[in-house]
Amino acid sequence: MMTSDGGITIRTATEQDWPKIIVLNEICFVTPQTAEFTAHWQQLVSGAPPIIALDDDEVVGATMDIPMTVTVPGGASVAAAGVTAVTVAPTHRRRGILRALYTAHHTRIGESGVPLSILTASEGGIYGRFGYGPATVEATVSIDRRFAIPHPHAPDPGGVRMVHPAESRSAFTDVYDRWQAVTPGAQVRPEIVWNRIFADRESERGGGTAQFGLVHPDGYVLYRRVSGDNGSVARVDEIRTVSSDAHAALWRALLGLDLVRRVEAHLTPEDPLPYLLTDGRLVRTTSRHDELWVRIMDVAAALEARTYRRDLDVVVQVDDGFLSAGGRFALTVRDGKAVCTRTDAAPHLVLDLDVLGSLYLGAHRARTLAAANRLRAADADTLDRFDSAFGSDRDAQMGWAF
Ligand SMILES: CC(C)(COP(=O)(O)OP(=O)(O)OC[C@H]1O[C@@H](n2cnc3c(N)ncnc32)[C@H](O)[C@@H]1OP(=O)(O)O)[C@@H](O)C(=O)NCCC(=O)NCCS
């Protein structure tokens, strides 16, 4: 691939381009990269070479992707391109280089046939124009554990063991795999990503202690102690559970850490933690933000991969202002399963591709987007049925950041 526009050349990278790509990433993310980190990253994206922008022979922009598999509502596994390390040099911003890189990159992703492209966004205002919608929601919570009292109905199943994470690897990886298989948005986690977690390098601890681990047959927690404003904090890096018992037992253990004042964790907004306590208000949400963004590359394949909570017979018009994934689609759902085909029939619903991405994993509601005029339905009944059909029995959540 080789295109040239305004003196900028866009092409796929070769092995020789990597040193310059690394300098670009360091400058753009304002983060020095160790040789170890670079090697890890190169291995993750080894499925396809990066796409770069050159001004003469200087690398002034880059984008790349990690081949991924994500779960969608209903439990099917769908192939996705995990777009990552998107950078344009501070010397070359706002002259269309990201757009040129993305056009080349997404054309390649489209040709590869994967139904989804996913990313995490440094800023919320950039990626909607490229058909990406925020598709999972994360709440950061902070609990003053000194006052946390279990509700009388809160289960007390026990079964939690204290471990050194690296010495009990399978206790974590096995639970993760079970959790990932049922959680919309969660990606299969490659071995090399686990290696990095268990290596627990000091440079990646964010000022905290080494990692601690609590495991249960159906769940685990990885956390570390950090200094807070008013005493120490147990900062949960990751809590994954596949049963209510594991969730209740692990939270009892975390809230039993007498020598920390607060516990901080990242949860889905629907996490049952507040209801396990006599005073649910103690679970204070300190931030609520997007995690995974989804661009649907193949609307029919993506919509047929997930399940639905209600029968549907609708024609949906999807507008893709970036590439050509849009069009009109007849979506018929019976007993949860969909058939989706292109059609010329008049639409019952009209929405942009980024909005469909936001609805896809069930974390955002059609009726809320309709209230903002981001989705237009022919009538209230169609909207109501579409809204409930696209819900999910399981909360969507990103599996690992990339
Ligand atoms: C974000 C970044 C990639 C943008 O690159 P760029 O080459 O300046 O972007 P372009 O000129 O191609 O802009 C493409 C479009 O996005 C818009 N855009 C770019 N940056 C934006 C921003 N920060 N907020 C809102 N819109 C933005 C442009 O207005 C343009 O819109 P249009 O094509 O619809 O008219 C670049 O500033 C960068 O590398 N930043 C630091 C690293 C980073 O944040 N990477 C993203 C990781 S997720």
The ligand as an SDF file (V2000), in Angstrom:
LIG
                    3D

 48 50  0  0  0  0  0  0  0  0999 V2000
   -5.3850   12.4010   18.1650 C   0  0  0  0  0  0  0  0  0  0  0  0
   -4.4340   12.4700   16.9830 C   0  0  0  0  0  0  0  0  0  0  0  0
   -4.1360   11.0270   16.4990 C   0  0  0  0  0  0  0  0  0  0  0  0
   -5.0920   13.2450   15.8400 C   0  0  0  0  0  0  0  0  0  0  0  0
   -4.2620   13.2170   14.6750 O   0  0  0  0  0  0  0  0  0  0  0  0
   -4.3690   14.3570   13.5040 P   0  0  0  0  0  0  0  0  0  0  0  0
   -3.5510   13.8980   12.3610 O   0  0  0  0  0  0  0  0  0  0  0  0
   -4.0920   15.7010   14.0800 O   0  0  0  0  0  0  0  0  0  0  0  0
   -5.9110   14.2690   13.0890 O   0  0  0  0  0  0  0  0  0  0  0  0
   -6.5360   14.6920   11.6580 P   0  0  0  0  0  0  0  0  0  0  0  0
   -5.9940   16.0500   11.2580 O   0  0  0  0  0  0  0  0  0  0  0  0
   -6.4080   13.6040   10.6620 O   0  0  0  0  0  0  0  0  0  0  0  0
   -8.0360   14.8200   12.0810 O   0  0  0  0  0  0  0  0  0  0  0  0
   -9.0140   13.8550   11.7290 C   0  0  0  0  0  0  0  0  0  0  0  0
  -10.3340   14.3430   12.2070 C   0  0  0  0  0  0  0  0  0  0  0  0
  -10.3900   14.2360   13.6420 O   0  0  0  0  0  0  0  0  0  0  0  0
  -10.6000   15.5270   14.2060 C   0  0  0  0  0  0  0  0  0  0  0  0
   -9.7790   15.5820   15.4270 N   0  0  0  0  0  0  0  0  0  0  0  0
   -8.4630   15.3640   15.5300 C   0  0  0  0  0  0  0  0  0  0  0  0
   -8.0860   15.4480   16.8080 N   0  0  0  0  0  0  0  0  0  0  0  0
   -9.1730   15.7460   17.5200 C   0  0  0  0  0  0  0  0  0  0  0  0
   -9.4200   15.9750   18.8860 C   0  0  0  0  0  0  0  0  0  0  0  0
   -8.4420   15.9150   19.7910 N   0  0  0  0  0  0  0  0  0  0  0  0
  -10.6910   16.2090   19.2710 N   0  0  0  0  0  0  0  0  0  0  0  0
  -11.6860   16.2770   18.3690 C   0  0  0  0  0  0  0  0  0  0  0  0
  -11.5130   16.0650   17.0420 N   0  0  0  0  0  0  0  0  0  0  0  0
  -10.2660   15.8200   16.6340 C   0  0  0  0  0  0  0  0  0  0  0  0
  -10.1810   16.5300   13.1610 C   0  0  0  0  0  0  0  0  0  0  0  0
  -10.8790   17.7320   13.3210 O   0  0  0  0  0  0  0  0  0  0  0  0
  -10.5530   15.8130   11.8850 C   0  0  0  0  0  0  0  0  0  0  0  0
  -11.9330   15.9280   11.6240 O   0  0  0  0  0  0  0  0  0  0  0  0
  -12.5280   15.7730   10.1170 P   0  0  0  0  0  0  0  0  0  0  0  0
  -11.5720   14.9030    9.3370 O   0  0  0  0  0  0  0  0  0  0  0  0
  -13.8320   15.1120   10.3350 O   0  0  0  0  0  0  0  0  0  0  0  0
  -12.5970   17.1500    9.5930 O   0  0  0  0  0  0  0  0  0  0  0  0
   -3.1000   13.1470   17.3770 C   0  0  0  0  0  0  0  0  0  0  0  0
   -3.3890   14.4320   17.8700 O   0  0  0  0  0  0  0  0  0  0  0  0
   -2.2860   12.3960   18.4160 C   0  0  0  0  0  0  0  0  0  0  0  0
   -1.4740   11.5630   18.0730 O   0  0  0  0  0  0  0  0  0  0  0  0
   -2.4560   12.6930   19.7360 N   0  0  0  0  0  0  0  0  0  0  0  0
   -1.6980   12.0610   20.8220 C   0  0  0  0  0  0  0  0  0  0  0  0
   -1.8810   10.5510   20.9270 C   0  0  0  0  0  0  0  0  0  0  0  0
   -3.3400   10.1390   20.9750 C   0  0  0  0  0  0  0  0  0  0  0  0
   -4.1300   10.7460   21.6530 O   0  0  0  0  0  0  0  0  0  0  0  0
   -3.6410    9.0670   20.2500 N   0  0  0  0  0  0  0  0  0  0  0  0
   -4.9430    8.4860   20.2570 C   0  0  0  0  0  0  0  0  0  0  0  0
   -4.8330    7.2270   21.0830 C   0  0  0  0  0  0  0  0  0  0  0  0
   -6.4130    6.5240   21.3240 S   0  0  0  0  0  0  0  0  0  0  0  0
  1  2  1  0
  2  3  1  0
  2  4  1  0
  2 36  1  0
  4  5  1  0
  5  6  1  0
  6  7  2  0
  6  8  1  0
  6  9  1  0
  9 10  1  0
 10 11  2  0
 10 12  1  0
 10 13  1  0
 13 14  1  0
 14 15  1  0
 15 16  1  0
 15 30  1  0
 16 17  1  0
 17 18  1  0
 17 28  1  0
 18 19  1  0
 18 27  1  0
 19 20  2  0
 20 21  1  0
 21 22  1  0
 21 27  2  0
 22 23  1  0
 22 24  2  0
 24 25  1  0
 25 26  2  0
 26 27  1  0
 28 29  1  0
 28 30  1  0
 30 31  1  0
 31 32  1  0
 32 33  2  0
 32 34  1  0
 32 35  1  0
 36 37  1  0
 36 38  1  0
 38 39  2  0
 38 40  1  0
 40 41  1  0
 41 42  1  0
 42 43  1  0
 43 44  2  0
 43 45  1  0
 45 46  1  0
 46 47  1  0
 47 48  1  0
M  END
$$$$
